Amino acid sequence: MSRSPLIEAGTSQTGNLLQFLAWLSERPRSYADTMEAWKTSCPRLSAWEDATSNGLVDTAHGPASAGSIIVLTDKGRALLDAHKGA
């Protein structure tokens, strides 16, 4: 898979990053749920760090009971859309 010009060249494990973005796009996810779901995946922190450092995800305020919600940015949505069906 070729690297996308939307993310920095140093980003590792693009496939895992795209899987992470797709998972986030399915429905709103709390920060706690995101960390819990991805803790069993060894490269989870890489996907999280790559997504945040490249401006692909952001946090929004959810309902008080949910705390922060992790959302795709326009850049994150564009990257995910560019790789759908690839």
N, CA, C and O atoms as a CHARMM CRD file, in Angstrom:
* protein
*
  344
    1    1 MET  N      0.85000  -1.16700   0.00000 PROA 1      0.00000
    2    1 MET  CA     0.00000   0.00000   0.00000 PROA 1      0.00000
    3    1 MET  C      0.89600   1.23000   0.00000 PROA 1      0.00000
    4    1 MET  O      1.84700   1.30500   0.77800 PROA 1      0.00000
    5    2 SER  N      0.60700   2.17000  -0.84300 PROA 2      0.00000
    6    2 SER  CA     1.42200   3.37600  -0.87600 PROA 2      0.00000
    7    2 SER  C      0.99900   4.32200   0.23000 PROA 2      0.00000
    8    2 SER  O     -0.14000   4.30000   0.69500 PROA 2      0.00000
    9    3 ARG  N      1.92200   5.13500   0.62900 PROA 3      0.00000
   10    3 ARG  CA     1.64700   6.11500   1.67900 PROA 3      0.00000
   11    3 ARG  C      0.76000   7.22600   1.13200 PROA 3      0.00000
   12    3 ARG  O      0.90000   7.62600  -0.02400 PROA 3      0.00000
   13    4 SER  N     -0.13000   7.71100   1.94100 PROA 4      0.00000
   14    4 SER  CA    -1.02000   8.79100   1.53600 PROA 4      0.00000
   15    4 SER  C     -0.33800  10.12300   1.77700 PROA 4      0.00000
   16    4 SER  O      0.36400  10.27800   2.77600 PROA 4      0.00000
   17    5 PRO  N     -0.52500  11.08500   0.89300 PROA 5      0.00000
   18    5 PRO  CA     0.05200  12.40500   1.11600 PROA 5      0.00000
   19    5 PRO  C     -0.64100  13.14700   2.25500 PROA 5      0.00000
   20    5 PRO  O     -0.18300  14.21500   2.66100 PROA 5      0.00000
   21    6 LEU  N     -1.74200  12.59300   2.77700 PROA 6      0.00000
   22    6 LEU  CA    -2.46600  13.24500   3.85900 PROA 6      0.00000
   23    6 LEU  C     -1.80200  13.05400   5.21500 PROA 6      0.00000
   24    6 LEU  O     -2.11900  13.76600   6.16800 PROA 6      0.00000
   25    7 ILE  N     -0.87600  12.09400   5.30800 PROA 7      0.00000
   26    7 ILE  CA    -0.22200  11.83500   6.58400 PROA 7      0.00000
   27    7 ILE  C      1.27800  11.90700   6.41500 PROA 7      0.00000
   28    7 ILE  O      1.80300  11.73000   5.31500 PROA 7      0.00000
   29    8 GLU  N      1.96600  12.16900   7.52200 PROA 8      0.00000
   30    8 GLU  CA     3.41000  12.30500   7.49400 PROA 8      0.00000
   31    8 GLU  C      4.07700  11.00500   7.08100 PROA 8      0.00000
   32    8 GLU  O      3.59700   9.91700   7.39800 PROA 8      0.00000
   33    9 ALA  N      5.19500  11.13200   6.36700 PROA 9      0.00000
   34    9 ALA  CA     5.91400   9.96800   5.85000 PROA 9      0.00000
   35    9 ALA  C      6.35400   9.02100   6.95600 PROA 9      0.00000
   36    9 ALA  O      6.48400   7.82200   6.70600 PROA 9      0.00000
   37   10 GLY  N      6.58600   9.51100   8.16500 PROA 10     0.00000
   38   10 GLY  CA     7.05300   8.67200   9.25400 PROA 10     0.00000
   39   10 GLY  C      5.97400   7.82500   9.89400 PROA 10     0.00000
   40   10 GLY  O      6.27300   7.03100  10.78600 PROA 10     0.00000
   41   11 THR  N      4.73700   7.96800   9.47200 PROA 11     0.00000
   42   11 THR  CA     3.65000   7.20500  10.06800 PROA 11     0.00000
   43   11 THR  C      3.84600   5.72500   9.77100 PROA 11     0.00000
   44   11 THR  O      4.04000   5.32700   8.62300 PROA 11     0.00000
   45   12 SER  N      3.79000   4.91300  10.83000 PROA 12     0.00000
   46   12 SER  CA     3.98600   3.47600  10.66700 PROA 12     0.00000
   47   12 SER  C      2.65600   2.75100  10.66200 PROA 12     0.00000
   48   12 SER  O      1.65600   3.25900  11.16900 PROA 12     0.00000
   49   13 GLN  N      2.65300   1.58700  10.10000 PROA 13     0.00000
   50   13 GLN  CA     1.52600   0.66900  10.14500 PROA 13     0.00000
   51   13 GLN  C      0.23500   1.31800   9.66400 PROA 13     0.00000
   52   13 GLN  O     -0.73600   1.41600  10.41400 PROA 13     0.00000
   53   14 THR  N      0.23100   1.75300   8.42300 PROA 14     0.00000
   54   14 THR  CA    -0.91800   2.43800   7.84600 PROA 14     0.00000
   55   14 THR  C     -2.17300   1.57500   7.90400 PROA 14     0.00000
   56   14 THR  O     -3.25900   2.09600   8.15900 PROA 14     0.00000
   57   15 GLY  N     -2.05200   0.28400   7.67500 PROA 15     0.00000
   58   15 GLY  CA    -3.21800  -0.60200   7.72900 PROA 15     0.00000
   59   15 GLY  C     -3.87900  -0.59200   9.08600 PROA 15     0.00000
   60   15 GLY  O     -5.10600  -0.54600   9.18300 PROA 15     0.00000
   61   16 ASN  N     -3.07700  -0.63400  10.13800 PROA 16     0.00000
   62   16 ASN  CA    -3.61700  -0.59500  11.49100 PROA 16     0.00000
   63   16 ASN  C     -4.26400   0.76200  11.76200 PROA 16     0.00000
   64   16 ASN  O     -5.30400   0.83600  12.41600 PROA 16     0.00000
   65   17 LEU  N     -3.65900   1.81600  11.26900 PROA 17     0.00000
   66   17 LEU  CA    -4.21100   3.16100  11.42500 PROA 17     0.00000
   67   17 LEU  C     -5.57300   3.24900  10.74000 PROA 17     0.00000
   68   17 LEU  O     -6.51700   3.79000  11.31500 PROA 17     0.00000
   69   18 LEU  N     -5.68300   2.73200   9.53300 PROA 18     0.00000
   70   18 LEU  CA    -6.95200   2.76400   8.81200 PROA 18     0.00000
   71   18 LEU  C     -8.01300   1.92000   9.52200 PROA 18     0.00000
   72   18 LEU  O     -9.18500   2.29400   9.54700 PROA 18     0.00000
   73   19 GLN  N     -7.61600   0.80200  10.09100 PROA 19     0.00000
   74   19 GLN  CA    -8.55100  -0.02600  10.85600 PROA 19     0.00000
   75   19 GLN  C     -9.05400   0.74900  12.07500 PROA 19     0.00000
   76   19 GLN  O    -10.24100   0.70100  12.39900 PROA 19     0.00000
   77   20 PHE  N     -8.16800   1.44800  12.73500 PROA 20     0.00000
   78   20 PHE  CA    -8.52200   2.27300  13.88800 PROA 20     0.00000
   79   20 PHE  C     -9.51800   3.36400  13.48600 PROA 20     0.00000
   80   20 PHE  O    -10.51800   3.57100  14.17300 PROA 20     0.00000
   81   21 LEU  N     -9.25100   4.06100  12.37800 PROA 21     0.00000
   82   21 LEU  CA   -10.14300   5.12400  11.91200 PROA 21     0.00000
   83   21 LEU  C    -11.50900   4.55700  11.52400 PROA 21     0.00000
   84   21 LEU  O    -12.53900   5.16400  11.81800 PROA 21     0.00000
   85   22 ALA  N    -11.52000   3.40100  10.86900 PROA 22     0.00000
   86   22 ALA  CA   -12.78700   2.77400  10.48700 PROA 22     0.00000
   87   22 ALA  C    -13.59700   2.40800  11.72500 PROA 22     0.00000
   88   22 ALA  O    -14.81300   2.60000  11.75400 PROA 22     0.00000
   89   23 TRP  N    -12.93500   1.88800  12.73100 PROA 23     0.00000
   90   23 TRP  CA   -13.59900   1.52600  13.98200 PROA 23     0.00000
   91   23 TRP  C    -14.21500   2.76600  14.62500 PROA 23     0.00000
   92   23 TRP  O    -15.34600   2.71800  15.10800 PROA 23     0.00000
   93   24 LEU  N    -13.48300   3.86300  14.63300 PROA 24     0.00000
   94   24 LEU  CA   -14.00600   5.10300  15.21200 PROA 24     0.00000
   95   24 LEU  C    -15.18200   5.64600  14.41200 PROA 24     0.00000
   96   24 LEU  O    -16.09100   6.25200  14.97900 PROA 24     0.00000
   97   25 SER  N    -15.17300   5.43300  13.10000 PROA 25     0.00000
   98   25 SER  CA   -16.22400   5.99100  12.26000 PROA 25     0.00000
   99   25 SER  C    -17.55900   5.25500  12.41000 PROA 25     0.00000
  100   25 SER  O    -18.59400   5.78000  11.99900 PROA 25     0.00000
  101   26 GLU  N    -17.55400   4.05700  12.98700 PROA 26     0.00000
  102   26 GLU  CA   -18.77400   3.26000  13.09600 PROA 26     0.00000
  103   26 GLU  C    -19.81700   3.89500  14.01100 PROA 26     0.00000
  104   26 GLU  O    -21.01400   3.82400  13.73300 PROA 26     0.00000
  105   27 ARG  N    -19.37100   4.51100  15.09400 PROA 27     0.00000
  106   27 ARG  CA   -20.26700   5.15800  16.05600 PROA 27     0.00000
  107   27 ARG  C    -19.42300   5.96200  17.03000 PROA 27     0.00000
  108   27 ARG  O    -18.21200   5.75600  17.11100 PROA 27     0.00000
  109   28 PRO  N    -20.03600   6.87200  17.76800 PROA 28     0.00000
  110   28 PRO  CA   -19.25600   7.63900  18.75700 PROA 28     0.00000
  111   28 PRO  C    -18.59200   6.70900  19.77500 PROA 28     0.00000
  112   28 PRO  O    -19.20500   5.75500  20.25400 PROA 28     0.00000
  113   29 ARG  N    -17.35200   6.99700  20.09000 PROA 29     0.00000
  114   29 ARG  CA   -16.59800   6.17600  21.05400 PROA 29     0.00000
  115   29 ARG  C    -16.03300   7.09500  22.13400 PROA 29     0.00000
  116   29 ARG  O    -15.48300   8.15300  21.83000 PROA 29     0.00000
  117   30 SER  N    -16.16600   6.69700  23.36600 PROA 30     0.00000
  118   30 SER  CA   -15.57000   7.48000  24.44800 PROA 30     0.00000
  119   30 SER  C    -14.06600   7.23300  24.45900 PROA 30     0.00000
  120   30 SER  O    -13.58100   6.23700  23.92200 PROA 30     0.00000
  121   31 TYR  N    -13.35400   8.14000  25.06900 PROA 31     0.00000
  122   31 TYR  CA   -11.90700   7.97000  25.21300 PROA 31     0.00000
  123   31 TYR  C    -11.62500   6.67000  25.96200 PROA 31     0.00000
  124   31 TYR  O    -10.75400   5.89600  25.56500 PROA 31     0.00000
  125   32 ALA  N    -12.36300   6.43500  27.04200 PROA 32     0.00000
  126   32 ALA  CA   -12.14800   5.22000  27.83900 PROA 32     0.00000
  127   32 ALA  C    -12.41600   3.96200  27.00800 PROA 32     0.00000
  128   32 ALA  O    -11.64600   3.00300  27.06700 PROA 32     0.00000
  129   33 ASP  N    -13.50300   3.96500  26.23700 PROA 33     0.00000
  130   33 ASP  CA   -13.80700   2.81100  25.37900 PROA 33     0.00000
  131   33 ASP  C    -12.72100   2.60400  24.32700 PROA 33     0.00000
  132   33 ASP  O    -12.34600   1.47200  24.02200 PROA 33     0.00000
  133   34 THR  N    -12.22800   3.70000  23.78300 PROA 34     0.00000
  134   34 THR  CA   -11.17500   3.61500  22.76500 PROA 34     0.00000
  135   34 THR  C     -9.92200   2.97700  23.33500 PROA 34     0.00000
  136   34 THR  O     -9.34800   2.07800  22.72000 PROA 34     0.00000
  137   35 MET  N     -9.49600   3.42900  24.49500 PROA 35     0.00000
  138   35 MET  CA    -8.29700   2.87400  25.11200 PROA 35     0.00000
  139   35 MET  C     -8.51100   1.42700  25.52700 PROA 35     0.00000
  140   35 MET  O     -7.60400   0.60400  25.39800 PROA 35     0.00000
  141   36 GLU  N     -9.69500   1.11000  26.02100 PROA 36     0.00000
  142   36 GLU  CA    -9.99400  -0.26500  26.44100 PROA 36     0.00000
  143   36 GLU  C    -10.00200  -1.21500  25.24900 PROA 36     0.00000
  144   36 GLU  O     -9.41800  -2.29600  25.31500 PROA 36     0.00000
  145   37 ALA  N    -10.65100  -0.82600  24.17500 PROA 37     0.00000
  146   37 ALA  CA   -10.76100  -1.69100  23.00300 PROA 37     0.00000
  147   37 ALA  C     -9.42800  -1.92000  22.32500 PROA 37     0.00000
  148   37 ALA  O     -9.19300  -2.99700  21.77600 PROA 37     0.00000
  149   38 TRP  N     -8.55600  -0.94100  22.35200 PROA 38     0.00000
  150   38 TRP  CA    -7.29500  -1.05200  21.63200 PROA 38     0.00000
  151   38 TRP  C     -6.14000  -1.48700  22.52000 PROA 38     0.00000
  152   38 TRP  O     -5.00900  -1.57300  22.04300 PROA 38     0.00000
  153   39 LYS  N     -6.38800  -1.76300  23.79800 PROA 39     0.00000
  154   39 LYS  CA    -5.28600  -2.15900  24.67400 PROA 39     0.00000
  155   39 LYS  C     -4.77000  -3.55500  24.37500 PROA 39     0.00000
  156   39 LYS  O     -3.62200  -3.87000  24.68800 PROA 39     0.00000
  157   40 THR  N     -5.59900  -4.39300  23.77600 PROA 40     0.00000
  158   40 THR  CA    -5.16000  -5.75400  23.48800 PROA 40     0.00000
  159   40 THR  C     -4.38300  -5.84100  22.19000 PROA 40     0.00000
  160   40 THR  O     -3.80500  -6.88300  21.88100 PROA 40     0.00000
  161   41 SER  N     -4.36100  -4.77100  21.43700 PROA 41     0.00000
  162   41 SER  CA    -3.62700  -4.76100  20.17800 PROA 41     0.00000
  163   41 SER  C     -2.25800  -4.13700  20.42000 PROA 41     0.00000
  164   41 SER  O     -2.16300  -2.96600  20.78500 PROA 41     0.00000
  165   42 CYS  N     -1.21400  -4.90400  20.22000 PROA 42     0.00000
  166   42 CYS  CA     0.13600  -4.43300  20.50700 PROA 42     0.00000
  167   42 CYS  C      0.44100  -3.07600  19.88400 PROA 42     0.00000
  168   42 CYS  O      0.98000  -2.21000  20.57400 PROA 42     0.00000
  169   43 PRO  N      0.11700  -2.85000  18.59900 PROA 43     0.00000
  170   43 PRO  CA     0.44200  -1.55400  18.01300 PROA 43     0.00000
  171   43 PRO  C     -0.63000  -0.48400  18.24900 PROA 43     0.00000
  172   43 PRO  O     -0.64500   0.53000  17.55100 PROA 43     0.00000
  173   44 ARG  N     -1.51900  -0.69100  19.21200 PROA 44     0.00000
  174   44 ARG  CA    -2.59000   0.26100  19.47900 PROA 44     0.00000
  175   44 ARG  C     -2.06000   1.66200  19.69000 PROA 44     0.00000
  176   44 ARG  O     -2.59100   2.61700  19.12300 PROA 44     0.00000
  177   45 LEU  N     -1.03000   1.79800  20.49100 PROA 45     0.00000
  178   45 LEU  CA    -0.51900   3.13200  20.77200 PROA 45     0.00000
  179   45 LEU  C      0.03000   3.78500  19.52400 PROA 45     0.00000
  180   45 LEU  O     -0.05900   5.00300  19.37200 PROA 45     0.00000
  181   46 SER  N      0.59400   2.99800  18.63100 PROA 46     0.00000
  182   46 SER  CA     1.08000   3.55200  17.37800 PROA 46     0.00000
  183   46 SER  C     -0.08600   4.12800  16.57600 PROA 46     0.00000
  184   46 SER  O      0.01900   5.23400  16.04500 PROA 46     0.00000
  185   47 ALA  N     -1.18700   3.39700  16.48300 PROA 47     0.00000
  186   47 ALA  CA    -2.35500   3.88700  15.74100 PROA 47     0.00000
  187   47 ALA  C     -2.89900   5.14700  16.40000 PROA 47     0.00000
  188   47 ALA  O     -3.21900   6.11900  15.71500 PROA 47     0.00000
  189   48 TRP  N     -3.00400   5.13600  17.71400 PROA 48     0.00000
  190   48 TRP  CA    -3.49400   6.30300  18.44700 PROA 48     0.00000
  191   48 TRP  C     -2.55600   7.49700  18.25400 PROA 48     0.00000
  192   48 TRP  O     -3.00500   8.59900  17.93800 PROA 48     0.00000
  193   49 GLU  N     -1.27600   7.27700  18.44100 PROA 49     0.00000
  194   49 GLU  CA    -0.30400   8.37100  18.29900 PROA 49     0.00000
  195   49 GLU  C     -0.24700   8.88300  16.86500 PROA 49     0.00000
  196   49 GLU  O     -0.19000  10.09300  16.64600 PROA 49     0.00000
  197   50 ASP  N     -0.26200   7.98600  15.89100 PROA 50     0.00000
  198   50 ASP  CA    -0.25600   8.40700  14.48900 PROA 50     0.00000
  199   50 ASP  C     -1.50800   9.21600  14.17100 PROA 50     0.00000
  200   50 ASP  O     -1.43200  10.23900  13.49100 PROA 50     0.00000
  201   51 ALA  N     -2.65500   8.76300  14.66000 PROA 51     0.00000
  202   51 ALA  CA    -3.91700   9.45600  14.38900 PROA 51     0.00000
  203   51 ALA  C     -3.94000  10.83900  15.02700 PROA 51     0.00000
  204   51 ALA  O     -4.38500  11.80200  14.40300 PROA 51     0.00000
  205   52 THR  N     -3.47100  10.94400  16.25400 PROA 52     0.00000
  206   52 THR  CA    -3.49300  12.25200  16.91700 PROA 52     0.00000
  207   52 THR  C     -2.42800  13.18900  16.36800 PROA 52     0.00000
  208   52 THR  O     -2.69700  14.37300  16.16400 PROA 52     0.00000
  209   53 SER  N     -1.22700  12.68500  16.12700 PROA 53     0.00000
  210   53 SER  CA    -0.14800  13.56600  15.65500 PROA 53     0.00000
  211   53 SER  C     -0.37700  14.05500  14.22900 PROA 53     0.00000
  212   53 SER  O      0.15200  15.09500  13.83800 PROA 53     0.00000
  213   54 ASN  N     -1.15800  13.31500  13.45500 PROA 54     0.00000
  214   54 ASN  CA    -1.46000  13.70900  12.08500 PROA 54     0.00000
  215   54 ASN  C     -2.79200  14.43500  11.95300 PROA 54     0.00000
  216   54 ASN  O     -3.23400  14.72700  10.84200 PROA 54     0.00000
  217   55 GLY  N     -3.43100  14.72600  13.07600 PROA 55     0.00000
  218   55 GLY  CA    -4.68200  15.47300  13.04700 PROA 55     0.00000
  219   55 GLY  C     -5.84700  14.70600  12.44200 PROA 55     0.00000
  220   55 GLY  O     -6.73800  15.30500  11.84000 PROA 55     0.00000
  221   56 LEU  N     -5.84900  13.38000  12.59900 PROA 56     0.00000
  222   56 LEU  CA    -6.89800  12.54100  12.02600 PROA 56     0.00000
  223   56 LEU  C     -8.06600  12.33700  12.97800 PROA 56     0.00000
  224   56 LEU  O     -9.17500  12.02600  12.54300 PROA 56     0.00000
  225   57 VAL  N     -7.82800  12.50900  14.26600 PROA 57     0.00000
  226   57 VAL  CA    -8.86700  12.39200  15.29000 PROA 57     0.00000
  227   57 VAL  C     -8.76000  13.57700  16.23900 PROA 57     0.00000
  228   57 VAL  O     -7.73300  14.25000  16.32500 PROA 57     0.00000
  229   58 ASP  N     -9.85200  13.80100  16.94000 PROA 58     0.00000
  230   58 ASP  CA    -9.89500  14.87500  17.93100 PROA 58     0.00000
  231   58 ASP  C    -10.83200  14.42000  19.04000 PROA 58     0.00000
  232   58 ASP  O    -11.52800  13.41500  18.89500 PROA 58     0.00000
  233   59 THR  N    -10.85300  15.14600  20.12900 PROA 59     0.00000
  234   59 THR  CA   -11.78700  14.84500  21.20200 PROA 59     0.00000
  235   59 THR  C    -12.88100  15.90200  21.21100 PROA 59     0.00000
  236   59 THR  O    -12.64100  17.07800  20.93800 PROA 59     0.00000
  237   60 ALA  N    -14.06200  15.45900  21.52500 PROA 60     0.00000
  238   60 ALA  CA   -15.21200  16.34700  21.66300 PROA 60     0.00000
  239   60 ALA  C    -15.85400  16.02700  23.00200 PROA 60     0.00000
  240   60 ALA  O    -15.66200  14.94400  23.55500 PROA 60     0.00000
  241   61 HSD  N    -16.60300  16.96300  23.50500 PROA 61     0.00000
  242   61 HSD  CA   -17.29700  16.71400  24.76600 PROA 61     0.00000
  243   61 HSD  C    -18.58300  15.96300  24.49000 PROA 61     0.00000
  244   61 HSD  O    -19.44300  16.42600  23.74100 PROA 61     0.00000
  245   62 GLY  N    -18.70100  14.81400  25.09800 PROA 62     0.00000
  246   62 GLY  CA   -19.91300  14.01500  24.96600 PROA 62     0.00000
  247   62 GLY  C    -20.80600  14.25800  26.16200 PROA 62     0.00000
  248   62 GLY  O    -20.56600  15.18100  26.94100 PROA 62     0.00000
  249   63 PRO  N    -21.81600  13.45400  26.31400 PROA 63     0.00000
  250   63 PRO  CA   -22.67600  13.55700  27.49900 PROA 63     0.00000
  251   63 PRO  C    -21.82900  13.39000  28.75600 PROA 63     0.00000
  252   63 PRO  O    -20.80200  12.71300  28.73100 PROA 63     0.00000
  253   64 ALA  N    -22.24900  13.99300  29.82600 PROA 64     0.00000
  254   64 ALA  CA   -21.47200  13.95500  31.07400 PROA 64     0.00000
  255   64 ALA  C    -21.10600  12.53000  31.47400 PROA 64     0.00000
  256   64 ALA  O    -20.01800  12.29200  31.99800 PROA 64     0.00000
  257   65 SER  N    -21.99600  11.59600  31.23200 PROA 65     0.00000
  258   65 SER  CA   -21.72600  10.20600  31.61400 PROA 65     0.00000
  259   65 SER  C    -20.67300   9.55800  30.72700 PROA 65     0.00000
  260   65 SER  O    -20.03900   8.58400  31.13200 PROA 65     0.00000
  261   66 ALA  N    -20.47600  10.09300  29.50800 PROA 66     0.00000
  262   66 ALA  CA   -19.53000   9.49000  28.57200 PROA 66     0.00000
  263   66 ALA  C    -18.16500  10.15300  28.61800 PROA 66     0.00000
  264   66 ALA  O    -17.17300   9.54300  28.22000 PROA 66     0.00000
  265   67 GLY  N    -18.09400  11.38500  29.09400 PROA 67     0.00000
  266   67 GLY  CA   -16.82100  12.09600  29.10000 PROA 67     0.00000
  267   67 GLY  C    -16.43700  12.50100  27.69100 PROA 67     0.00000
  268   67 GLY  O    -17.30500  12.82400  26.88000 PROA 67     0.00000
  269   68 SER  N    -15.16700  12.48800  27.39700 PROA 68     0.00000
  270   68 SER  CA   -14.69200  12.87500  26.07200 PROA 68     0.00000
  271   68 SER  C    -15.02800  11.81000  25.04000 PROA 68     0.00000
  272   68 SER  O    -14.94500  10.61200  25.30900 PROA 68     0.00000
  273   69 ILE  N    -15.40800  12.26700  23.86100 PROA 69     0.00000
  274   69 ILE  CA   -15.71600  11.39300  22.73600 PROA 69     0.00000
  275   69 ILE  C    -14.62700  11.58500  21.69000 PROA 69     0.00000
  276   69 ILE  O    -14.22800  12.71500  21.40700 PROA 69     0.00000
  277   70 ILE  N    -14.15000  10.50100  21.12300 PROA 70     0.00000
  278   70 ILE  CA   -13.13000  10.56400  20.07400 PROA 70     0.00000
  279   70 ILE  C    -13.86100  10.61600  18.72900 PROA 70     0.00000
  280   70 ILE  O    -14.71600   9.77700  18.44300 PROA 70     0.00000
  281   71 VAL  N    -13.51300  11.60300  17.91500 PROA 71     0.00000
  282   71 VAL  CA   -14.16600  11.78800  16.61800 PROA 71     0.00000
  283   71 VAL  C    -13.11700  11.91400  15.51900 PROA 71     0.00000
  284   71 VAL  O    -11.98800  12.34000  15.76300 PROA 71     0.00000
  285   72 LEU  N    -13.51000  11.53600  14.31000 PROA 72     0.00000
  286   72 LEU  CA   -12.64900  11.74800  13.15400 PROA 72     0.00000
  287   72 LEU  C    -12.70300  13.22000  12.76600 PROA 72     0.00000
  288   72 LEU  O    -13.76100  13.84700  12.81900 PROA 72     0.00000
  289   73 THR  N    -11.57300  13.75800  12.38100 PROA 73     0.00000
  290   73 THR  CA   -11.54500  15.09900  11.82400 PROA 73     0.00000
  291   73 THR  C    -11.86700  14.99100  10.33100 PROA 73     0.00000
  292   73 THR  O    -11.97300  13.89000   9.79200 PROA 73     0.00000
  293   74 ASP  N    -12.01900  16.13200   9.67400 PROA 74     0.00000
  294   74 ASP  CA   -12.23300  16.10600   8.22000 PROA 74     0.00000
  295   74 ASP  C    -11.07200  15.40100   7.53300 PROA 74     0.00000
  296   74 ASP  O    -11.27100  14.65900   6.57100 PROA 74     0.00000
  297   75 LYS  N     -9.86000  15.63400   8.02600 PROA 75     0.00000
  298   75 LYS  CA    -8.66600  14.99900   7.45200 PROA 75     0.00000
  299   75 LYS  C     -8.71100  13.48300   7.66000 PROA 75     0.00000
  300   75 LYS  O     -8.36100  12.72100   6.75800 PROA 75     0.00000
  301   76 GLY  N     -9.13800  13.05000   8.83800 PROA 76     0.00000
  302   76 GLY  CA    -9.25500  11.61900   9.11900 PROA 76     0.00000
  303   76 GLY  C    -10.29900  10.96000   8.25200 PROA 76     0.00000
  304   76 GLY  O    -10.08200   9.86300   7.73800 PROA 76     0.00000
  305   77 ARG  N    -11.44700  11.62500   8.08000 PROA 77     0.00000
  306   77 ARG  CA   -12.51000  11.10300   7.21500 PROA 77     0.00000
  307   77 ARG  C    -12.02900  11.01900   5.76300 PROA 77     0.00000
  308   77 ARG  O    -12.31700  10.04600   5.06700 PROA 77     0.00000
  309   78 ALA  N    -11.29300  12.04200   5.30900 PROA 78     0.00000
  310   78 ALA  CA   -10.78000  12.05300   3.93200 PROA 78     0.00000
  311   78 ALA  C     -9.79700  10.90400   3.70100 PROA 78     0.00000
  312   78 ALA  O     -9.83500  10.25500   2.65600 PROA 78     0.00000
  313   79 LEU  N     -8.92300  10.65500   4.66900 PROA 79     0.00000
  314   79 LEU  CA    -7.97900   9.54800   4.54700 PROA 79     0.00000
  315   79 LEU  C     -8.70400   8.21500   4.49300 PROA 79     0.00000
  316   79 LEU  O     -8.38800   7.36600   3.66000 PROA 79     0.00000
  317   80 LEU  N     -9.66300   8.02900   5.36500 PROA 80     0.00000
  318   80 LEU  CA   -10.42700   6.78500   5.38900 PROA 80     0.00000
  319   80 LEU  C    -11.18800   6.60400   4.06800 PROA 80     0.00000
  320   80 LEU  O    -11.18400   5.51500   3.49300 PROA 80     0.00000
  321   81 ASP  N    -11.82900   7.65200   3.60000 PROA 81     0.00000
  322   81 ASP  CA   -12.58000   7.57900   2.34000 PROA 81     0.00000
  323   81 ASP  C    -11.65700   7.28100   1.15400 PROA 81     0.00000
  324   81 ASP  O    -12.03500   6.55000   0.23800 PROA 81     0.00000
  325   82 ALA  N    -10.45800   7.84500   1.17400 PROA 82     0.00000
  326   82 ALA  CA    -9.50500   7.63900   0.07500 PROA 82     0.00000
  327   82 ALA  C     -9.04500   6.18600  -0.01400 PROA 82     0.00000
  328   82 ALA  O     -8.64200   5.73100  -1.08500 PROA 82     0.00000
  329   83 HSD  N     -9.10000   5.45200   1.10100 PROA 83     0.00000
  330   83 HSD  CA    -8.61100   4.06800   1.11100 PROA 83     0.00000
  331   83 HSD  C     -9.72400   3.03600   1.08500 PROA 83     0.00000
  332   83 HSD  O     -9.44400   1.83700   1.07300 PROA 83     0.00000
  333   84 LYS  N    -10.97200   3.46600   1.07600 PROA 84     0.00000
  334   84 LYS  CA   -12.07300   2.50100   1.00600 PROA 84     0.00000
  335   84 LYS  C    -12.04900   1.80600  -0.34600 PROA 84     0.00000
  336   84 LYS  O    -11.92300   2.44300  -1.39100 PROA 84     0.00000
  337   85 GLY  N    -12.16800   0.51200  -0.30200 PROA 85     0.00000
  338   85 GLY  CA   -12.18300  -0.26400  -1.52900 PROA 85     0.00000
  339   85 GLY  C    -10.81500  -0.45100  -2.16600 PROA 85     0.00000
  340   85 GLY  O    -10.70500  -1.02100  -3.25100 PROA 85     0.00000
  341   86 ALA  N     -9.76400   0.03100  -1.48900 PROA 86     0.00000
  342   86 ALA  CA    -8.41000  -0.10800  -2.05300 PROA 86     0.00000
  343   86 ALA  C     -7.85300  -1.47600  -1.78000 PROA 86     0.00000
  344   86 ALA  O     -6.72700  -1.77400  -2.17900 PROA 86     0.00000
